Amino acid sequence: MFGYIVVNQQEMKFKEFDEYHRYYCGLCRALKEDQGAKGQLSLSYDMTFLVLLLTGLYEPSEERGTKRCVVHPMTKHEYARNLYSDYAADMNRILTYYKCMDDWTDDKKLFRKLYAELLIPKKELEKKDSRLYDYRQKIDTIADRLAKISELEKENSEDLDRLSGYFGEVLAEIFAVRADAWEENLRKIGYYLGRFVYILDAYDDIEKDRKRHSFNPLIHKLTCSEETKTEDIPVEEWQMLADWVKEVLMMQAAECAREFEKLPIIKNVEILRNIVYSGIWNNYYKATAERCGSRADNRQNGE
């Protein structure tokens, strides 16, 4: 459920994408300085959005500069970093840790367990002088909601509202960085984004999950028999699913956008709007076009 809160690069100005990438590099630097290369492996675009959102709202002082890195050793890259880069790095580490532990519990993926323990050793969560100790309440909430999702998935639950709602509560807790006048708006943005991401992830993975006989709360929406090969599912069936999913996603996106527009953000607001109104739909349209072909392209263009 990572990598969905991204920009639509085709609809961005070059200078806007460059600025977006500066904050992405700033988050990468924060992860590297705290955890080294193992921290950088957990880097996600989702938390870059959070950095931009909190930076636009609170306008903290920033560090800007140019640095080389392991990924781009030959050329220097510009970066922008502030206290929310560090906060997002911590949240990114926590989310990755619990996702890896979930993969270990469900599928016994040893590498994921080892990586989780490298990111956050068990004792670190218990040390009062640890940076993560200050996030104890957030960690408890995140762990509890992800555990609830895991329980429902083991039960093969088709309750998409509860499943997506729990993930919404995870992002709500992460987005609410402080108790102030904007806390409720940030919680709602995180909540509806979380619901959107969970549903889109299920839609994006439905073919893979169907072939592997893995849990997916949307599989029952396909009316064909389980014996039908994925490649033999009629386009009309895929289109019906795409239309239903789009309607559900639009409700989440509309609520997220409504709360976003209540915030007094000026800095990088066009980048943020690109993500909220367009970027988060990238994977939906890509998956739908692959399954439905020109029909999906025509619908996207309003034909």
WOHUBEL-V491593 format. One record per run of one state. SS is the DSSP state (~ for helix, > for strand, _ for the rest). FROM is the first residue (numbers start at 1). TO is the last residue. If there is no record, write none. Layout:
BEGIN
SS;FROM;TO / SS;FROM;TO
END
This chain:
BEGIN
_;1;8 / ~;9;11 / _;12;13 / ~;14;35 / _;36;36 / ~;37;40 / _;41;44 / ~;45;58 / _;59;62 / >;63;67 / _;68;76 / >;77;81 / _;82;82 / ~;83;107 / _;108;109 / ~;110;119 / _;120;121 / ~;122;125 / _;126;130 / ~;131;154 / _;155;159 / ~;160;175 / _;176;182 / ~;183;204 / _;205;205 / ~;206;212 / _;213;218 / ~;219;221 / _;222;229 / ~;230;232 / _;233;234 / ~;235;260 / _;261;268 / ~;269;277 / _;278;278 / ~;279;292 / _;293;293 / ~;294;300 / _;301;303
END
